[in-house]
Amino acid sequence: MQPNPSPPALLVVPVRPELPPRIDSTQLLRGHRTVEIEHGEQRYTLRVTRDNKLILTK
């Protein structure tokens, strides 16, 4: 009778978390000040303020 082989050693390799994709706001806005974004059943509005900041509202 042969002994049970031991399970293979677990090799732990540190993995750098993936960076999220980056999209320039001009690609989303396409020259407009507001765009509507559909996410599932919800609709959101992405708007550029007078101070050139972005606001996302439901």
Protein Blocks (a to p, Z undefined) as FASTA:
>chain_A
ZZdddddddddddddddddddddfklmnnopabdcddehjbccdddddfkopacddZZ
